[in-house]
Amino acid sequence: GFLLQRDSGGPWTVAAVDPDGPAVKARLLVGDVVVKWNGGEPPRYAQRWLGQQKPGDVLHLRVKREEKELSLDITLGEAREKFYQVAE
């Protein structure tokens, strides 16, 4: 997993990368700016798009990092949620 953020109307920027997830294995780094998403413009609601994909699907990203552009392929994993319960 990874988390994206953007200022109003600005580009998507990687805000966090799960250290155990497939994005880090694809070399995605915090601060990378998403230029292309599967060959086109990044979706308006990237997190919603990601939630609609299946584990094993591949996301092709073109990112800008330190004035260079890189192509990264991320094999999507399962979305996991942690639930906590307090009991006496």
Residue, then its C-alpha position, 0 to 999 in steps of 0.5 A: g500500500f501507499l497513500l496519495q495526497r494533493d493540494s487543490g488541483g495539484p498533482w498527486t504526491v506519494a505521502a506514505v508507503d507501507p514498508d511491507g507492501p508491494a509499492v516499496k518493492a516497486r521502488l515507490l518513494v514518499g515525495d514521488v509525483v504521479v505523472k501518468w497512471n496506467g498510461g493516462e491521467p491519474p484518476r480524480y479519486a485515486q484511493r477509490w480507484l485502488g479500492q475497486q481493483k483486484p489483488g494481483d492487478v498491476l498499476h503502471l505509474r510514471v513518477k517524477r523524482e528529483e527532476k527524473e521520470l521513472s516507470l514503476d509497475i506495482t502489483l496490487g495486494e489485498a486491502r487490509e484493515k485493522f480493527y481493535q476491540v477493548a474488553e474488560 
